[in-house]
Amino acid sequence: MLITMSVFGPYLAGGIRTEQVAVYGAAVLLCALGLWSRVSLTTAGGVVVALHLAVVGVATIGVVFPPLNPTLHSVGSLTGGYDSLLLPLAVVLVLAMLVGSGANPAALLRSVCIVTVWAMAANTVVAIYSISSNSTTVLALFRLFGEGESVADRAERMGRYSGIFNQPAEAGLLYSVALLAAIYLYRDHIPKFTVSVAALTIGGTLSVSKIFLLVGAPIALAQILLVPGRRRRMWSLALTAVSVGLLTQLDVLERWDGRDFLLRLLPGAGQGDQVTLYTAGRFGEHSSLNEVVGAAFDISPMTGAGVRGLQLPYDNGWVEALVIAGVIGVVLHTALLAALFVGWLHGRSARPESVLAGGLVLAVVGASFGLPAITANRCATIVWLLLGLLLVVARPAAATTWWQRPGEGRHRVPPAVAPRLVGAGRRP
């Protein structure tokens, strides 16, 4: 799928990301063809979209009626703020129009998973290459439009290699998603399972992302160990462990300077406040989020600073919601995540797609404590492509899918008159 591939593309002229061109371009083209009238969402999907639109509406209050900013922090970009909020809606709209026009959601899901798994495996190769070479100039095209020092550049000085991603947290989230997708795709194919999971495990480890190490990897391991039919997966897991062990003996990985940083995360190895250590200072004794939260309450506690936000690192989904939409935004963000979970819970089964959906929802909720998981650059598109196909978008056909119980999926946004079938009502 071209949109999935575009996520891993470079910045273009003017600082525009490849995925922005692909997503918004596809949305405009499909709407121009009149396919917007075929959009159909599940009940849970309708709730999720409505809640996200509510966040956009509250955040827009700060644009129409800008609040007084008594802090020393500057506001952010208007276009950047709206892009973060509208991109997920554009992704869902594109999926809904494609599926409503007859595209096979199972085939779309498989294509998104395949591209994500192997693109992230390729990113592992890039990260390994970065250990022993100076690839900053090339990677800058994927991180900051080739200018300045990125977060990833500073992270590499601590031995944290995230490949094309600007932040280790973003890489950690997508490695987590790719790991779940690999288990879904190759659960019964030992060679592909071993190669993909080994590559993704090494990549996630090289980024030393707590999202991967403490959220994605444990969820993936639980799926391998607890889901029925695990005997074949146990062999796959054993082969993967051996493969990872052998790969770590490569000269380039033996010279990895982030090993000591990683070992600090082992139980009993760290010193001082463990909460601060495991959350990279986001929570704990001296939380880095205190300043952001305090600034948001100083500006407007109920409706926030508006879409522009503040030029501060949010590092948390709820903190981002608080900054742009105040306490109302926090409530809406929490309700959105809860709606995803309830939507999965309502239609859960033993089918592989249901297992993938459950793992993805848990990963997104867990990652939101360290990253705005549903709006983060690159991550948001992949996350919403999968969430859209698994939980949000409904098939227009009457047939029931694993995520859609009888009578589900007729919530339409916007309402549309169904086309009259040729020959409908005629007697033979």
LOKE-668913 format. One record per residue (C-alpha): x, y, z. Coordinates in Angstrom, 1 decimal, padded with zeros to 4 digits. Example, Ala and Ser with C-alpha at 12.3 -4.5 7.8 and 13.67 -1.06 7.14 Angstrom:
REM LOKE-668913
<u=012.3, v=-004.5, w=007.8>
<u=013.7, v=-001.1, w=007.1>
REM end
This chain:
REM LOKE-668913
<u=000.0, v=000.0, w=000.0>
<u=001.5, v=003.3, w=-001.1>
<u=000.3, v=005.2, w=001.9>
<u=002.1, v=002.7, w=004.2>
<u=005.3, v=003.0, w=002.2>
<u=005.1, v=006.8, w=002.2>
<u=005.5, v=006.7, w=006.0>
<u=009.1, v=005.7, w=005.6>
<u=009.9, v=008.4, w=003.0>
<u=012.0, v=011.5, w=003.4>
<u=011.0, v=015.1, w=003.9>
<u=010.2, v=016.9, w=000.7>
<u=010.6, v=020.5, w=-000.4>
<u=009.3, v=023.0, w=002.2>
<u=009.5, v=020.5, w=005.1>
<u=006.6, v=018.5, w=003.9>
<u=006.7, v=014.8, w=004.8>
<u=006.1, v=012.2, w=002.1>
<u=003.2, v=010.7, w=004.1>
<u=001.4, v=014.0, w=004.2>
<u=001.4, v=014.2, w=000.4>
<u=000.2, v=010.6, w=000.2>
<u=-002.5, v=010.8, w=002.8>
<u=-004.0, v=014.2, w=002.0>
<u=-003.6, v=013.6, w=-001.7>
<u=-005.5, v=010.3, w=-001.6>
<u=-008.2, v=011.8, w=000.6>
<u=-008.8, v=014.7, w=-001.8>
<u=-008.7, v=012.5, w=-004.9>
<u=-011.1, v=009.9, w=-003.5>
<u=-013.5, v=012.7, w=-002.3>
<u=-013.3, v=014.3, w=-005.8>
<u=-014.4, v=011.0, w=-007.2>
<u=-017.5, v=011.1, w=-005.0>
<u=-016.5, v=008.1, w=-002.8>
<u=-017.1, v=010.1, w=000.4>
<u=-020.7, v=009.0, w=000.2>
<u=-019.7, v=005.4, w=000.8>
<u=-018.0, v=006.0, w=004.2>
<u=-019.3, v=003.6, w=006.8>
<u=-018.0, v=003.1, w=010.4>
<u=-018.6, v=000.6, w=013.1>
<u=-020.4, v=001.8, w=016.2>
<u=-017.1, v=002.0, w=018.1>
<u=-015.5, v=003.7, w=015.1>
<u=-018.2, v=006.4, w=015.0>
<u=-017.6, v=007.1, w=018.7>
<u=-013.8, v=007.3, w=018.2>
<u=-014.2, v=009.7, w=015.3>
<u=-016.7, v=011.8, w=017.1>
<u=-014.4, v=012.1, w=020.2>
<u=-011.4, v=013.0, w=018.0>
<u=-013.5, v=015.7, w=016.2>
<u=-014.5, v=017.0, w=019.6>
<u=-010.8, v=017.4, w=020.5>
<u=-010.3, v=019.3, w=017.3>
<u=-013.3, v=021.5, w=018.1>
<u=-012.1, v=022.4, w=021.6>
<u=-008.5, v=023.0, w=020.4>
<u=-009.9, v=025.4, w=017.7>
<u=-011.4, v=027.6, w=020.5>
<u=-007.8, v=028.7, w=021.2>
<u=-007.5, v=029.8, w=017.6>
<u=-010.8, v=031.8, w=017.4>
<u=-010.4, v=033.2, w=020.9>
<u=-006.6, v=033.1, w=021.7>
<u=-006.1, v=032.9, w=025.5>
<u=-003.6, v=035.1, w=027.3>
<u=-000.2, v=033.4, w=027.5>
<u=001.4, v=034.5, w=030.8>
<u=004.2, v=032.0, w=030.5>
<u=007.6, v=032.4, w=028.9>
<u=006.9, v=029.6, w=026.4>
<u=006.1, v=030.5, w=022.8>
<u=003.1, v=028.9, w=021.0>
<u=003.7, v=026.4, w=018.2>
<u=002.8, v=026.2, w=014.6>
<u=-000.8, v=026.4, w=013.5>
<u=-000.4, v=024.2, w=010.4>
<u=001.7, v=021.7, w=012.4>
<u=-000.9, v=021.5, w=015.1>
<u=-003.8, v=021.0, w=012.7>
<u=-001.8, v=018.4, w=010.8>
<u=-001.3, v=016.3, w=013.9>
<u=-005.0, v=016.3, w=014.6>
<u=-006.4, v=016.0, w=011.1>
<u=-004.0, v=013.4, w=009.7>
<u=-005.6, v=010.5, w=011.7>
<u=-009.1, v=011.6, w=010.4>
<u=-007.7, v=011.7, w=006.8>
<u=-006.3, v=008.2, w=007.2>
<u=-009.6, v=006.8, w=008.4>
<u=-011.5, v=008.7, w=005.7>
<u=-009.3, v=007.2, w=003.0>
<u=-009.7, v=003.7, w=004.4>
<u=-013.5, v=004.1, w=004.7>
<u=-013.8, v=005.2, w=001.1>
<u=-011.6, v=002.4, w=-000.2>
<u=-013.5, v=-000.3, w=001.8>
<u=-016.8, v=001.3, w=001.0>
<u=-015.9, v=001.1, w=-002.7>
<u=-015.3, v=-002.6, w=-002.5>
<u=-011.7, v=-003.0, w=-001.5>
<u=-011.0, v=-006.1, w=000.6>
<u=-010.2, v=-005.0, w=004.2>
<u=-008.4, v=-008.3, w=004.8>
<u=-006.1, v=-007.7, w=001.9>
<u=-005.5, v=-004.1, w=002.9>
<u=-004.7, v=-005.2, w=006.4>
<u=-002.2, v=-007.8, w=005.2>
<u=-000.5, v=-005.3, w=002.9>
<u=-000.1, v=-002.7, w=005.7>
<u=001.4, v=-005.3, w=008.0>
<u=003.8, v=-006.6, w=005.4>
<u=005.1, v=-003.2, w=004.5>
<u=005.4, v=-002.2, w=008.2>
<u=007.3, v=-005.3, w=009.2>
<u=009.9, v=-005.3, w=006.5>
<u=010.3, v=-001.5, w=006.4>
<u=011.1, v=-001.6, w=010.1>
<u=013.4, v=-004.5, w=009.6>
<u=015.2, v=-002.4, w=007.0>
<u=015.3, v=000.4, w=009.5>
<u=017.2, v=-002.0, w=011.8>
<u=019.8, v=-002.4, w=009.1>
<u=020.1, v=001.4, w=008.9>
<u=020.4, v=001.7, w=012.7>
<u=023.2, v=-001.0, w=012.7>
<u=025.0, v=000.8, w=009.9>
<u=024.8, v=004.1, w=012.0>
<u=026.8, v=002.5, w=014.8>
<u=030.0, v=002.3, w=012.8>
<u=029.6, v=005.1, w=010.2>
<u=028.7, v=008.8, w=010.0>
<u=025.3, v=008.7, w=008.2>
<u=024.0, v=011.9, w=009.7>
<u=023.8, v=013.8, w=006.4>
<u=021.6, v=011.2, w=004.8>
<u=019.4, v=010.5, w=007.8>
<u=018.8, v=014.2, w=008.3>
<u=016.6, v=014.1, w=005.2>
<u=014.2, v=011.8, w=007.2>
<u=014.5, v=013.6, w=010.5>
<u=014.6, v=017.4, w=010.2>
<u=014.6, v=018.2, w=006.5>
<u=018.4, v=018.2, w=006.5>
<u=018.8, v=021.2, w=008.9>
<u=020.0, v=021.5, w=012.4>
<u=020.6, v=018.8, w=015.1>
<u=017.7, v=016.4, w=015.6>
<u=016.7, v=014.6, w=018.8>
<u=018.0, v=011.4, w=017.2>
<u=021.4, v=013.0, w=016.7>
<u=021.6, v=013.7, w=020.4>
<u=020.3, v=010.3, w=021.3>
<u=023.0, v=008.6, w=019.2>
<u=025.6, v=010.2, w=021.5>
<u=024.1, v=008.0, w=024.3>
<u=024.2, v=004.9, w=022.0>
<u=020.5, v=005.0, w=021.1>
<u=020.1, v=004.4, w=017.3>
<u=016.6, v=004.9, w=015.8>
<u=017.4, v=004.8, w=012.1>
<u=015.2, v=007.2, w=010.1>
<u=013.1, v=008.3, w=013.1>
<u=013.7, v=011.6, w=014.8>
<u=012.9, v=010.2, w=018.3>
<u=013.7, v=006.8, w=019.9>
<u=010.2, v=006.8, w=021.3>
<u=008.7, v=007.0, w=017.8>
<u=011.0, v=004.2, w=016.6>
<u=010.0, v=002.2, w=019.7>
<u=006.3, v=002.5, w=019.0>
<u=006.6, v=001.4, w=015.4>
<u=008.9, v=-001.5, w=016.3>
<u=006.3, v=-002.6, w=018.8>
<u=003.5, v=-002.3, w=016.1>
<u=005.7, v=-004.1, w=013.6>
<u=006.4, v=-006.9, w=016.1>
<u=002.7, v=-007.5, w=016.7>
<u=002.2, v=-007.4, w=012.9>
<u=004.9, v=-010.0, w=012.3>
<u=003.3, v=-012.4, w=014.9>
<u=000.0, v=-012.0, w=013.1>
<u=001.5, v=-012.5, w=009.6>
<u=004.0, v=-015.3, w=010.3>
<u=002.6, v=-017.1, w=013.3>
<u=002.6, v=-020.4, w=011.3>
<u=005.7, v=-019.7, w=009.1>
<u=008.8, v=-020.4, w=011.2>
<u=011.5, v=-019.0, w=008.8>
<u=009.8, v=-015.7, w=008.2>
<u=008.8, v=-015.4, w=011.9>
<u=012.4, v=-016.0, w=013.0>
<u=013.9, v=-013.5, w=010.6>
<u=011.4, v=-010.7, w=011.1>
<u=011.1, v=-011.0, w=014.8>
<u=014.9, v=-011.2, w=015.3>
<u=015.4, v=-008.1, w=013.1>
<u=012.6, v=-006.1, w=014.9>
<u=013.9, v=-007.2, w=018.4>
<u=017.4, v=-006.0, w=017.6>
<u=016.1, v=-002.7, w=016.1>
<u=013.9, v=-002.0, w=019.1>
<u=016.7, v=-002.8, w=021.5>
<u=019.2, v=-000.5, w=019.6>
<u=016.8, v=002.4, w=020.1>
<u=016.7, v=001.7, w=023.8>
<u=013.1, v=002.8, w=023.7>
<u=011.2, v=002.2, w=026.9>
<u=008.0, v=002.0, w=024.8>
<u=009.5, v=-001.0, w=023.0>
<u=011.2, v=-002.6, w=026.0>
<u=008.4, v=-002.1, w=028.6>
<u=005.3, v=-002.1, w=026.4>
<u=005.6, v=-003.6, w=022.9>
<u=008.0, v=-006.5, w=023.6>
<u=006.1, v=-007.8, w=026.7>
<u=002.8, v=-007.6, w=024.8>
<u=004.3, v=-009.5, w=021.9>
<u=005.8, v=-012.1, w=024.2>
<u=002.5, v=-012.6, w=025.9>
<u=000.8, v=-013.2, w=022.6>
<u=003.3, v=-015.8, w=021.6>
<u=003.0, v=-017.6, w=024.9>
<u=-000.7, v=-017.3, w=025.7>
<u=-002.5, v=-017.5, w=022.4>
<u=-003.8, v=-021.1, w=021.5>
<u=-001.7, v=-023.0, w=019.1>
<u=001.5, v=-021.9, w=020.7>
<u=003.7, v=-025.0, w=020.2>
<u=004.9, v=-024.0, w=016.7>
<u=005.4, v=-020.4, w=018.1>
<u=007.5, v=-021.8, w=020.9>
<u=009.9, v=-023.3, w=018.3>
<u=009.8, v=-020.0, w=016.5>
<u=010.6, v=-018.1, w=019.7>
<u=013.5, v=-020.4, w=020.5>
<u=015.0, v=-020.1, w=017.0>
<u=014.5, v=-016.3, w=017.2>
<u=016.3, v=-016.2, w=020.6>
<u=019.2, v=-018.2, w=019.1>
<u=019.3, v=-015.9, w=016.0>
<u=019.4, v=-012.8, w=018.2>
<u=022.2, v=-014.3, w=020.3>
<u=024.2, v=-015.1, w=017.2>
<u=023.6, v=-011.7, w=015.6>
<u=024.8, v=-009.9, w=018.7>
<u=028.2, v=-011.5, w=018.2>
<u=028.7, v=-009.4, w=015.0>
<u=031.6, v=-007.1, w=015.4>
<u=029.5, v=-004.0, w=014.8>
<u=027.0, v=-004.9, w=017.5>
<u=029.8, v=-005.8, w=019.9>
<u=031.0, v=-002.2, w=019.5>
<u=027.6, v=-000.8, w=020.3>
<u=028.1, v=002.0, w=022.8>
<u=024.5, v=001.9, w=024.1>
<u=024.9, v=-001.4, w=025.9>
<u=025.6, v=000.2, w=029.3>
<u=022.6, v=002.6, w=028.9>
<u=020.4, v=-000.5, w=028.2>
<u=021.7, v=-002.5, w=031.2>
<u=020.7, v=000.3, w=033.5>
<u=017.1, v=-000.7, w=032.8>
<u=017.5, v=-004.2, w=034.2>
<u=015.8, v=-004.9, w=037.5>
<u=018.1, v=-003.9, w=040.4>
<u=020.7, v=-002.4, w=038.1>
<u=019.5, v=001.2, w=038.3>
<u=020.1, v=003.6, w=041.1>
<u=017.9, v=006.3, w=042.6>
<u=014.3, v=006.8, w=041.6>
<u=013.3, v=003.8, w=039.5>
<u=010.1, v=005.5, w=038.2>
<u=012.2, v=008.3, w=036.9>
<u=014.6, v=005.9, w=035.3>
<u=012.0, v=003.7, w=033.5>
<u=010.0, v=006.7, w=032.2>
<u=013.1, v=008.8, w=031.2>
<u=012.1, v=011.5, w=033.7>
<u=008.5, v=011.9, w=032.5>
<u=007.3, v=010.7, w=035.9>
<u=008.8, v=010.4, w=039.3>
<u=010.5, v=012.7, w=041.8>
<u=011.4, v=015.5, w=039.3>
<u=009.0, v=014.9, w=036.4>
<u=009.9, v=016.7, w=033.2>
<u=006.2, v=017.1, w=032.5>
<u=005.5, v=019.3, w=035.5>
<u=006.6, v=022.4, w=033.6>
<u=004.4, v=021.6, w=030.6>
<u=001.4, v=020.9, w=032.8>
<u=001.9, v=024.0, w=034.8>
<u=002.1, v=026.1, w=031.7>
<u=-001.1, v=024.6, w=030.3>
<u=-003.0, v=025.4, w=033.5>
<u=-001.6, v=029.0, w=033.6>
<u=-002.9, v=029.6, w=030.1>
<u=-006.3, v=028.0, w=030.2>
<u=-007.0, v=025.0, w=032.4>
<u=-010.4, v=024.0, w=030.8>
<u=-009.7, v=024.5, w=027.0>
<u=-005.9, v=024.8, w=026.8>
<u=-003.7, v=026.9, w=024.6>
<u=-005.4, v=025.8, w=021.4>
<u=-004.2, v=023.9, w=018.3>
<u=-000.9, v=025.8, w=018.2>
<u=000.1, v=024.3, w=021.5>
<u=003.4, v=025.3, w=023.1>
<u=007.0, v=024.8, w=021.9>
<u=007.7, v=022.3, w=024.6>
<u=008.1, v=018.5, w=024.4>
<u=004.8, v=016.9, w=025.4>
<u=006.2, v=013.3, w=025.8>
<u=002.7, v=012.1, w=026.8>
<u=-000.7, v=011.7, w=025.0>
<u=-002.7, v=013.2, w=027.9>
<u=-000.3, v=016.1, w=028.3>
<u=-000.6, v=016.9, w=024.6>
<u=-004.4, v=016.9, w=025.0>
<u=-004.1, v=019.1, w=028.1>
<u=-002.0, v=021.7, w=026.3>
<u=-004.1, v=022.0, w=023.2>
<u=-007.6, v=021.3, w=024.7>
<u=-007.3, v=021.6, w=028.5>
<u=-009.0, v=019.3, w=030.9>
<u=-011.8, v=018.8, w=028.4>
<u=-009.2, v=017.5, w=026.0>
<u=-007.8, v=015.1, w=028.6>
<u=-011.3, v=013.7, w=029.2>
<u=-012.0, v=013.3, w=025.5>
<u=-008.6, v=011.6, w=024.9>
<u=-009.2, v=009.2, w=027.7>
<u=-012.7, v=008.4, w=026.4>
<u=-011.2, v=007.8, w=022.9>
<u=-008.7, v=005.3, w=024.1>
<u=-011.5, v=003.6, w=026.2>
<u=-013.7, v=003.5, w=023.1>
<u=-011.0, v=001.6, w=021.2>
<u=-010.6, v=-000.8, w=024.0>
<u=-014.4, v=-001.4, w=024.4>
<u=-014.8, v=-001.7, w=020.7>
<u=-012.2, v=-004.5, w=020.7>
<u=-013.6, v=-006.1, w=023.8>
<u=-017.1, v=-006.1, w=022.3>
<u=-016.0, v=-008.1, w=019.2>
<u=-013.1, v=-010.1, w=020.6>
<u=-012.5, v=-013.7, w=019.5>
<u=-009.7, v=-016.2, w=019.1>
<u=-009.1, v=-015.1, w=015.5>
<u=-005.7, v=-013.8, w=014.7>
<u=-007.1, v=-010.4, w=013.7>
<u=-008.7, v=-010.0, w=017.1>
<u=-005.5, v=-010.8, w=018.8>
<u=-003.7, v=-008.3, w=016.7>
<u=-006.3, v=-005.6, w=017.5>
<u=-006.1, v=-006.3, w=021.2>
<u=-002.3, v=-006.1, w=021.3>
<u=-002.4, v=-002.9, w=019.2>
<u=-004.9, v=-001.1, w=021.5>
<u=-002.8, v=-002.1, w=024.5>
<u=000.4, v=-000.9, w=022.8>
<u=-001.2, v=002.4, w=021.9>
<u=-002.5, v=003.0, w=025.4>
<u=000.9, v=002.0, w=027.0>
<u=002.9, v=004.1, w=024.5>
<u=000.7, v=007.2, w=025.2>
<u=002.4, v=007.5, w=028.6>
<u=005.6, v=008.3, w=026.8>
<u=004.5, v=009.7, w=023.5>
<u=001.3, v=011.2, w=021.9>
<u=000.9, v=007.8, w=020.2>
<u=-002.2, v=008.7, w=018.1>
<u=-000.7, v=011.9, w=016.6>
<u=003.1, v=011.3, w=016.5>
<u=004.9, v=011.8, w=013.2>
<u=005.1, v=008.7, w=011.0>
<u=003.6, v=006.6, w=013.9>
<u=000.1, v=008.0, w=013.6>
<u=-000.4, v=007.0, w=010.0>
<u=000.6, v=003.3, w=010.7>
<u=-001.4, v=003.2, w=013.9>
<u=-004.6, v=004.6, w=012.3>
<u=-004.2, v=002.4, w=009.2>
<u=-004.3, v=-000.7, w=011.4>
<u=-006.9, v=000.7, w=013.9>
<u=-009.0, v=001.8, w=011.0>
<u=-009.0, v=-001.7, w=009.4>
<u=-009.4, v=-003.6, w=012.6>
<u=-011.8, v=-001.5, w=014.7>
<u=-013.1, v=001.7, w=013.0>
<u=-014.1, v=001.1, w=009.4>
<u=-017.0, v=-001.2, w=008.6>
<u=-017.7, v=-003.2, w=005.5>
<u=-020.8, v=-002.0, w=003.6>
<u=-021.7, v=-005.7, w=002.8>
<u=-024.1, v=-007.5, w=005.1>
<u=-021.6, v=-010.2, w=005.9>
<u=-020.3, v=-010.2, w=009.5>
<u=-016.6, v=-009.9, w=010.1>
<u=-014.6, v=-010.9, w=013.2>
<u=-014.8, v=-007.3, w=014.5>
<u=-018.4, v=-006.7, w=013.5>
<u=-021.3, v=-008.5, w=015.2>
<u=-024.7, v=-008.8, w=013.5>
<u=-026.3, v=-005.4, w=013.1>
<u=-022.9, v=-003.6, w=013.7>
<u=-021.3, v=-001.2, w=011.3>
<u=-024.1, v=000.8, w=009.9>
<u=-023.1, v=004.1, w=011.5>
<u=-022.5, v=006.4, w=008.6>
<u=-020.4, v=009.7, w=008.5>
<u=-021.8, v=011.5, w=006.6>
<u=-025.2, v=010.0, w=005.9>
<u=-025.6, v=008.8, w=002.4>
<u=-028.4, v=007.4, w=000.3>
<u=-027.5, v=003.9, w=-000.8>
<u=-027.4, v=003.5, w=-004.6>
<u=-030.3, v=001.6, w=-006.1>
<u=-029.3, v=-001.8, w=-007.3>
<u=-029.8, v=-002.5, w=-011.0>
<u=-032.9, v=-004.6, w=-011.4>
<u=-033.9, v=-004.2, w=-007.7>
<u=-037.6, v=-004.9, w=-007.1>
<u=-038.2, v=-006.6, w=-010.5>
<u=-039.8, v=-010.0, w=-010.7>
<u=-038.0, v=-012.7, w=-012.5>
REM end
